[in-house]
Amino acid sequence: MSAYPWNEPPRYSVVIPFHNEQDSILELYRRLVRVFNGRLEPVEFVFVDDCSTDATPLLLQQLAEQDPRVVVIRLKRNYGQTAALAAGFDHAAGEIVITMDGDLQNDPNDIPHMLQTLETTGSDLVIGWRKVRVDHFLLRRLPSRIANWLIARVSGLALHDFGSGFKVCRRQVIKEIQLYGEWHRFIPALAHWRGARVTEVPIRNVERPYGRSHYGISRTFRVLFDILTMRFLLHYMTRPLHFFGSAGLTGLLAGGAILLVLLLKKLVYGTHLFIQHGPLLVLGMMLVLFGIQLLSIGLLGELLMRTYFDAHRPPVYRVERIYRAGTLTTAGGRGEL
């Protein structure tokens, strides 16, 4: 017997991560049902509970018991949005995967237009562009504009809103993207790098009616580090020697030139290097020895991590339990480290 309430797997999978969103869950579910019922079926709702501490787990479990289309995945601890999305993607069975935020700032009524854009343009991924944002300018909009500009320059993909959690994409595209850290905001760039066609459409952005945002200004610095990592992975993943060779050659030439001049002075004039040119000697040695080593160790670490994830495909989360159609499955299947 099929595990779904239909005779075939769902065509649409709606993946939504939740963390302490007890006030938004039921209203968001009602809005989704109004959009999908009788129009976009068969559908499944994959709700990921990122170890919430409020009534979110109970409410999601009740939805799973009432609606066989609802699948609830509860993670063992709070891993963050990227891991929660990765868990949802791993358990999504639909041909089309739709992602949204769980705070009611995304309007489900935009989904039909995004799906139409996906089909009419032949795109692989459609991302919602929050053209008119309602967030605080200094804390959210200004850092977001800077980050979007940097990501666009690094990735070569001209989008306005990389950070939007509202996306519609084909399942085969999202399954090819390995997520870890806080890389959920780079999904469009990573998909583009793999040859996917990415389109953006304007969507509505409304005030968050309940609770407060989980993001602050400190997130900006983490984004900058991730952008540097993405720059390296996108441009030098398959040819790291082009990067390390340039840095190494620069360091060797600069440090070697300094040491060569000092050596000639020593041979020709008998100069006492440590007394007369001590700081310059140390500079030359550090350029040769430490500059290349420190830079190489840091970037090689990122390269090795990426290779590890691509080769072993380990999940970046652990599932505590899964609710589906009134049944409970404890952790132990896919998704447990």
N, C-alpha and C positions, 0 to 999 in steps of 0.2 A: 504494500500500500504506500502511496506517495506520502512524504512528510509534509506536504503542503495541502491547503484546503482546496486545491484544484488538481486536475489530472496531469498537470505539467508544471515545471518550475516557473517562478514569477518572472515576468518581463521587466518589472521595475523593482529596484531595491532602494529604499529611502534610509540612509545611514545618518543617525544623529547622535553625537556624543552629549552626555549630560553629566554635570557635576553640580550638585546642590541647586537644582532647578525645580523644586517641588511646586512652586507657584505657576510655572509655565507649562508643565507637562500635559495636563489634561486639555488645556485650551489649544495647544499646538496639535495634539492628537485629533481633536475635533476639526480643526481647520484642514488637516491633511486628509481626513476621511471625506470631507465635503469636496475636496479637489479630485480625489481618486475614485471614489465610488461611482460606478456606472460610466466612467469616462476613460480611466487609465488603469486597466486591469489585465492580467493578474498582478498584484503588488504585494510586497512584504515590507514591513517596517522594522528595521534593525536598530534598536535603541541600545546604546552602550552606556552603562552606568560606570563612570570613572571613580568608583569607590566613594560615593556621596555619603555624607553624614547626616542628612536630613531625611525627609520622608520620600525622597526620590526612588529608592529601591522598592519600597512598598507599592507606590503608585505604578511603577513600571511593571511589577509582578502582577498587579491586578489587571492591567491592560492585556498582558499576555494570556491571562486566564480567560478574559472575556472575548478576545479577538485572536483567532488562530493565525492571522497574518502578522502578528507582533512577535518578534524575537528579541529577548532581552539578554544582554551579555553584561554580567557584572565582573569588573576587574578586581583583583585582590587588593590593590592599593591605588592611590592616585598617581597615575603615570603621566598625565597630561594629554592635551588634545591630539597630538600626533599619534601616540600609542592607541588612544581610544578609536581614532579613525582607522588605524591599521587593523584593529580587532574587528571593526565593523566590515571593512573591505574583505577580510579573510572569510567572514561568515555570510557575505552577500552572495546570493545566487542569481540575481536578475541580470539580464543583458544590458540594462541601463542602470547605472548607479547614480543616485541623487544624494548629495550631502547638504546639510543645513546646520545652522547653529540652533541650540535649544533654548534660546532666551527670548524668542518671539520677535527678534529684530529682522528676521527674514520672513517674507510673506509667501506662504505656499501657493497663493494665486498666481505667482510668477512662474510656477513650474511648467504649465502648458506652453507658455511662450518660449521658455528655454528649451523644452523638448522639440518644439517646432523648429527652432533655430538649429538644433542639432541635426535634424533630418534634412531641412531645406538647404543648408550650407554644406552638408557633407562633412561636418566637423566631427572630431573625436572627443572634444571636451568643450563645454560652454561654461564660462564663469560669469557669475553675476557681478556687475559693476555698480557699486553704491555711489552713483553719480552725485546725488545730493545726500551728504552724510549729516547725521544729527549728533555726532559725538563731540566731545570737548575739543576745541581747535588745538590748543597747545599740548594737551596730554595724548590725544589720539590722532587727529587729522594731520597735523604737521609732521609728526614722526612717520605716519603712514605714507605721506606723500614723498618724503625723503627716501624711505625704504623702497617704495614702488619704483622710484626713478633709478635707484641703484640696481635693483633686481633686473629692471628692464635693460639697463646698459650691460650688465654682466651676462645675462642670458640671451640677449638679442631678440627677446619677445616683447613687442610693444603693447603692454597692457596697462590699464589705469589702476587696477585694484587686485594685486596678487594676494592680499590678505583676506579676501572675501571667502567665507566658508560655504557660500551657496554655489554649488557646482553640479553640472549634469555631464556625465561622461560614459563612454562605452566601457563595459566590464573588462575587456581584454587590455585596455590602456591602463586602467588603475591597478590591475593585477601585476603589471610589469614594473611598477614603481615601488621601490623599497623605501619605507619610511622609518626614520629613527630620529632621536634628538627632538628638535622642534621644526622639522622639515615640512610640515603640512602646508605652510604658506608657499612652498616652492613646487607644489604639485604641478601647476601649469608650466613652469619652466622645465621641470624634469620630463614632463610629457612631450613638450616641444623638442627637447633634446633628443628624444627617442623617435622623433619623426611624426608625432601626432599633430593634427590640425586643431588649433585652439582659437576660439572665438569668445568675445565678451559681449554681453548685452546689458543695458541699464536695468536695474531693479529698484524696488522701493526699499528704503531704509527708515525704520521708525524707531522711536524712543523705546528703550528697554523698559517694559512696564513693571517688572518685579526685580528685586535684588540689585546687585551691582556687578560691574564687570570684573572678571578675574585677571585682567591685564592692567599693567601700569607702565609708567615711563621707563622702568628698569628693563622692560622687555626689548626696548630699542637697542641696547648694547648687545644683547644676545643675537638679535637679528643681524647686526653688523658682522659679528663673528661668523654667523651662518652664511652670510653673503660671501665672505672671503673664502670659506670652505667650498661653497658652490662654484665660485670662480675657478678654483683649482681643479675641482672634479670635472666640471664641464669642459674645460679647455686643455687639461693636462692629464686626464685620467688614463688615456691610452698612450700618451707620450710624455711621461714624467721627466725624461732626460732633457727635453727641451726647456723645462723650467729649471731643474736642478743644474743643468749644464750651464745655463746663462748666469745663474747666481754663483755657481762654483767658479766659473771662468773670471767673473768680475772680482771675486774675493782673491783668487789666486794671483791675478794680474796686479791688483793694487798692493796686496801684502807682499807678493814676490818682488815687485819693483822697489818697495821700501827696503826690504832686506838686502836686495842686490846692491842698492846704492850704499847702504851701510857697510856691506862687505867690501866693496871697492875702496871706500874710505879707509877701512881697516888695512887693506892690503897695500894701498898706495901711500897713505899718509901715516899709517900706524895709529890711527885714532882708537882711543879706548871707548868701545861702544857703550858699555854699561854706565860709564861716568859722563860722557859727553852727549850721548844720544839714547839714554835709557828710555824715556817716554816714547820716542819714535820706534825704538826697537820693540817695545811691548805692543805698540799699535800694529806694527807689521805682523807680529806673531799672532795676535788676536784675530786680525783679518783672515789670516790663512787657516788658523786652527778652529776658532770658536764660531765665527760668523756662519760659515757653511754648515758646521755641525748642528748648531742650534736651529737654524732654519730647516735643514733637512730632516732632523728628528721630528719636528712639529708636523711638517707636511707629510712625511712618510707615515706617521701615525695615522693621519686621516686616510691616506691611501690604503694602508693595511686594514683599517676598520671597514672601509667601503668594500674591499676585496672579500673580507670575511663575511659581510652581510650578503653579498652577491653569491658567494659560493655555498654558504650553509643555510641561508634564508631563515635565520632564527627569528621568532616573533619577539617583539619588544614589549610584551605584556604577558600577564598571567591571568587566566580566567578563573574566577571563583565558582560561578554557576551560570547556567543558561536556561532561560524559561522559553518554552515554545508550546503553544496550544495546550496550556494547562499542565505540562510535564516539566520536571526539573531534572537537569543534567549537571552533575558536579564536575569540577575541573578534572582534567585527565586526558582530554583529547587534544586537538590542534589548538595551539595557543599557550600551552603550558611549557615553561622553561624547565 
